[in-house]
Amino acid sequence: MTGAGLDILRAGALTTVQDLGRFGHAALGVPRSGALDQPAHRLANRLVGNAPGAATLETTMTGVALRATRPVMAAVTGAPAPVRVDGRPVPWAAPVRLPAGAVLEVGAASAGLRSYVAVSGGIAVEPVLGSRSTDLLSGVGPPPLADGDTLPLGGTFGHPAPADIALWQAPPRELVLPVLPGPRDDWFTPAAWHTFTSARFTVSSRSNRIGLRTEGPALERARTGELPSEGMVLGAVQVPPDGKPVVFLADCPTTGGYPVIGVVPEAHLAAAAQAVPGLPVRFVTASRRRPSAAARPAPAAAGRG
């Protein structure tokens, strides 16, 4: 990475560059990617005067430490975490001025999983297919940060927003995801749908930006055999052979060969970004009755992204 603006002193467990995502390339097998907790990403940008699409840093669990090589405004949102500038505590979810040479340190998340660090001007790595986002599945975009990296910053930004008008949703103590019947819900028994929408699952430690994996009762299939690969959408709930539902997130594949029992509407996925391993998960039906077979949505086309 070339340019100047931010020196990465401690990259943390997993810190990536993210913006609003990479749209229109599903036909090429390229996922949307982008910030998992988009409300937190947008808020961080607003606090420092950036446009919503400016790139931020998405940290995972252990935060990040960086040095500004020019005077900037910074803000940290998403998972609450201790924030310090040159060793002194500063407010979380508020704009903070960093003089040239100052060190911003974001500590381990005290709740939730992912924090977002916005800096005035935005992270100005080279866009790939119209986005600066890191895509962990296809490898498109900048690689995850490493100690010693230097990130360039953009030069255009507006006025920081007052912190007293910022709205924030706390990380959930129980993840409740509304779900619509999916295109392959008929591959499961009626008892499986009841289990899916009434049993309690937990977040698996194998979850990542590709999908939120769950632990809990297995969903019984009514049909066996292979399913040809078909288009996947953000929020699709795919059920692999072990019967444990997987909710597809921003870096998910654009096609898949396991049946999709349901789909979580995109507006409800931000909370999944903050779901720590072991967190209780419940899927609740988003309609009072399941549609007839004739009314069920067809599988999504792979060219949509």
C-alpha positions in Angstrom: 0.0 0.0 0.0 1.4 3.4 -1.0 0.7 7.0 0.0 0.6 8.6 3.4 -2.0 9.4 6.0 -2.2 6.5 8.5 0.6 4.2 9.7 -0.8 0.9 11.1 1.0 0.2 14.4 -1.2 -2.7 15.5 -3.5 -4.4 13.0 -5.4 -6.4 15.5 -7.1 -9.8 14.9 -8.6 -8.8 11.6 -8.9 -5.3 10.3 -10.1 -4.6 6.8 -10.9 -1.6 4.6 -14.7 -1.4 3.9 -17.1 1.0 2.2 -20.7 0.4 1.1 -19.8 -2.5 -1.1 -19.2 -3.6 -4.7 -22.4 -3.8 -6.7 -23.2 -5.3 -10.1 -20.5 -8.0 -10.4 -22.3 -11.1 -9.1 -22.2 -12.6 -12.7 -18.4 -12.5 -12.4 -18.6 -14.4 -9.1 -17.6 -11.3 -7.1 -19.7 -10.7 -3.9 -21.0 -7.4 -2.7 -18.7 -7.2 0.3 -18.7 -3.8 2.2 -19.1 -3.0 5.9 -21.1 -5.7 7.7 -22.6 -3.2 10.1 -23.5 -0.5 7.6 -25.3 1.8 10.1 -22.2 1.9 12.2 -20.0 2.6 9.1 -22.3 5.4 8.0 -22.4 6.9 11.5 -18.6 6.9 11.8 -18.3 8.7 8.4 -21.0 11.3 9.4 -19.2 12.1 12.6 -16.0 13.1 10.8 -17.7 14.8 7.9 -17.2 12.1 5.2 -19.7 11.0 2.6 -21.5 7.7 3.5 -19.5 5.8 0.8 -16.0 6.8 2.2 -14.0 3.8 3.2 -13.5 3.1 6.9 -11.6 0.4 8.9 -13.6 -2.5 10.2 -11.9 -4.1 13.2 -12.7 -7.5 14.8 -12.7 -8.1 18.5 -9.2 -6.7 19.4 -9.3 -3.2 17.7 -6.4 -1.4 16.0 -3.7 1.2 16.7 -2.7 3.7 14.1 -0.7 6.9 13.7 -1.9 9.9 11.8 0.8 11.5 9.6 -1.3 14.6 9.1 -4.0 16.4 11.2 -7.3 14.6 10.9 -10.6 14.0 12.6 -11.4 10.4 13.7 -14.4 8.6 15.1 -15.0 5.0 16.4 -18.4 3.4 16.2 -19.9 -0.1 16.1 -18.8 -2.4 19.0 -18.1 -0.3 22.0 -14.4 -0.3 22.9 -11.9 1.9 24.9 -10.5 4.7 22.6 -7.3 6.5 23.4 -5.2 9.2 21.7 -1.5 9.2 22.8 -2.5 7.1 25.8 -5.3 9.5 27.0 -9.0 8.3 27.0 -11.2 10.1 24.4 -14.9 9.7 23.7 -16.3 6.7 21.8 -18.8 7.5 19.0 -17.7 11.1 18.8 -15.4 13.1 16.5 -11.9 13.4 17.9 -9.1 15.6 16.6 -5.8 13.9 15.9 -2.7 16.2 15.4 0.0 15.0 13.0 1.9 12.2 14.7 -0.8 11.3 17.2 -1.6 7.7 17.9 -5.2 6.5 18.0 -5.7 3.2 19.8 -9.0 1.2 19.7 -9.0 -1.5 22.4 -10.8 -4.8 22.6 -14.6 -4.7 22.1 -16.5 -4.6 25.4 -19.7 -5.7 23.6 -20.3 -6.9 20.1 -17.6 -7.9 17.6 -16.8 -5.2 15.0 -15.8 -1.5 15.5 -15.5 1.0 12.7 -12.8 3.7 12.5 -13.5 6.7 10.2 -10.9 9.3 9.4 -11.6 12.6 7.7 -11.0 12.2 4.0 -11.7 8.4 4.1 -9.2 5.6 3.4 -8.1 6.2 -0.2 -6.7 2.8 -1.3 -7.2 2.1 -5.0 -10.8 1.1 -5.9 -11.2 -2.3 -7.5 -14.5 -2.8 -9.5 -15.8 0.4 -8.1 -15.2 -0.3 -4.4 -12.3 -0.1 -1.8 -13.8 -3.0 0.2 -11.7 -6.0 1.2 -13.5 -9.2 0.0 -12.2 -12.2 2.0 -13.9 -14.8 -0.2 -12.7 -13.8 -3.7 -9.6 -11.8 -2.6 -10.7 -8.7 -4.4 -9.7 -5.4 -2.9 -6.9 -4.6 -0.4 -5.6 -7.4 1.8 -6.4 -7.4 5.5 -4.2 -4.9 7.3 -0.8 -5.9 8.8 1.5 -4.2 11.2 3.6 -1.6 9.4 1.1 -0.9 6.6 0.6 2.7 5.5 -2.8 3.8 4.2 -3.4 6.9 2.0 -6.2 9.3 2.9 -8.5 11.3 0.7 -8.5 15.1 0.8 -12.3 15.8 0.5 -14.6 15.9 3.5 -17.2 18.1 5.1 -18.0 19.3 8.6 -18.1 16.8 11.5 -21.6 16.1 12.9 -22.2 17.0 16.6 -22.1 13.9 18.7 -25.3 14.7 20.5 -27.4 13.9 17.4 -25.8 10.4 16.8 -28.1 7.4 17.1 -26.7 4.0 17.9 -28.1 0.5 18.3 -26.4 -1.5 21.0 -25.0 -5.0 20.2 -27.8 -7.6 20.8 -28.0 -9.8 23.8 -30.1 -12.2 21.7 -30.0 -12.1 17.9 -33.6 -12.2 16.5 -33.7 -12.5 12.8 -37.0 -12.2 10.8 -37.1 -14.7 8.0 -39.1 -15.1 4.8 -39.7 -18.5 3.2 -36.9 -19.3 0.8 -37.0 -20.7 -2.7 -36.1 -24.2 -1.4 -38.2 -24.4 1.8 -40.1 -27.3 0.2 -36.9 -29.4 0.5 -37.6 -29.5 4.3 -40.2 -31.2 6.3 -43.0 -29.1 8.0 -41.4 -30.1 11.3 -38.1 -28.6 10.1 -39.8 -25.2 9.4 -41.3 -25.3 12.9 -38.0 -26.0 14.5 -36.3 -23.3 12.4 -38.7 -20.6 13.5 -39.2 -21.7 17.2 -36.0 -23.4 18.4 -33.1 -21.4 19.9 -29.7 -21.6 18.1 -26.4 -20.0 19.1 -23.7 -18.3 17.0 -20.9 -20.6 16.0 -17.3 -19.7 16.5 -16.8 -20.6 12.8 -18.8 -17.5 11.7 -17.0 -14.9 9.6 -17.7 -12.2 7.0 -19.0 -14.9 4.6 -21.7 -16.3 6.8 -23.1 -16.4 10.3 -23.0 -20.1 11.2 -25.2 -21.5 13.9 -25.2 -24.4 16.4 -28.4 -26.0 17.5 -31.0 -28.6 16.2 -30.5 -30.0 12.7 -33.2 -29.2 10.2 -34.7 -32.3 8.6 -34.8 -32.4 4.9 -37.8 -33.8 3.0 -35.8 -34.2 -0.2 -32.3 -35.7 -0.5 -29.9 -35.6 -3.3 -27.9 -32.9 -5.0 -29.2 -29.4 -5.9 -27.6 -27.7 -8.9 -25.8 -24.4 -8.0 -28.1 -21.4 -8.2 -27.9 -17.7 -7.4 -27.5 -16.6 -3.8 -28.6 -13.3 -2.2 -27.4 -11.4 0.9 -29.4 -12.8 3.8 -30.0 -16.2 2.3 -30.2 -18.9 5.0 -28.6 -22.0 3.5 -28.7 -25.4 5.2 -25.6 -27.6 4.5 -25.6 -31.4 5.1 -25.2 -31.1 8.8 -28.6 -29.4 9.0 -27.3 -26.2 10.8 -28.5 -22.9 9.2 -26.0 -20.5 7.8 -27.0 -16.8 7.2 -25.0 -15.4 4.2 -23.4 -12.1 4.9 -21.5 -9.5 2.8 -18.7 -11.7 1.5 -20.9 -14.7 0.7 -20.6 -16.6 -2.6 -22.8 -15.5 -5.5 -24.0 -19.1 -6.1 -24.5 -22.1 -3.9 -25.6 -25.7 -4.1 -27.3 -26.2 -0.7 -31.0 -25.5 -0.3 -32.1 -22.1 1.0 -34.8 -22.5 3.6 -35.4 -18.8 4.1 -34.1 -15.3 3.6 -33.4 -12.6 6.2 -34.3 -9.2 4.9 -31.1 -7.1 4.4 -32.3 -4.4 6.8 -32.0 -6.8 9.7 -28.5 -8.1 9.0 -26.5 -5.3 10.7 -27.1 -6.9 14.1 -25.5 -10.1 12.8 -22.3 -8.2 12.4 -22.1 -7.7 16.1 -23.1 -11.3 17.1 -20.3 -12.9 19.2 -19.8 -16.7 19.4 -22.3 -18.3 21.8 -24.9 -15.5 21.4 -28.5 -16.9 21.3 -30.1 -16.7 17.9 -33.8 -17.0 17.1 -35.4 -17.0 13.6 -38.9 -15.7 13.5 -41.3 -15.9 10.6 -41.7 -12.5 8.9 -45.3 -13.4 7.7 -48.3 -15.1 9.3 -48.5 -17.8 6.7 -46.1 -19.4 4.2 -46.9 -18.7 0.6 -48.2 -21.4 -1.7 -45.7 -23.1 -4.0 -46.9 -21.0 -6.9 -46.3 -17.8 -5.0 -42.8 -18.7 -3.7 -40.0 -16.6 -5.1 -37.8 -18.1 -7.8 -34.1 -18.5 -7.1 -32.2 -15.3 -7.6 -30.2 -14.9 -10.8 -26.5 -15.1 -10.4 -26.1 -11.8 -12.4 -27.6 -9.8 -9.6 -25.3 -8.3 -7.0 
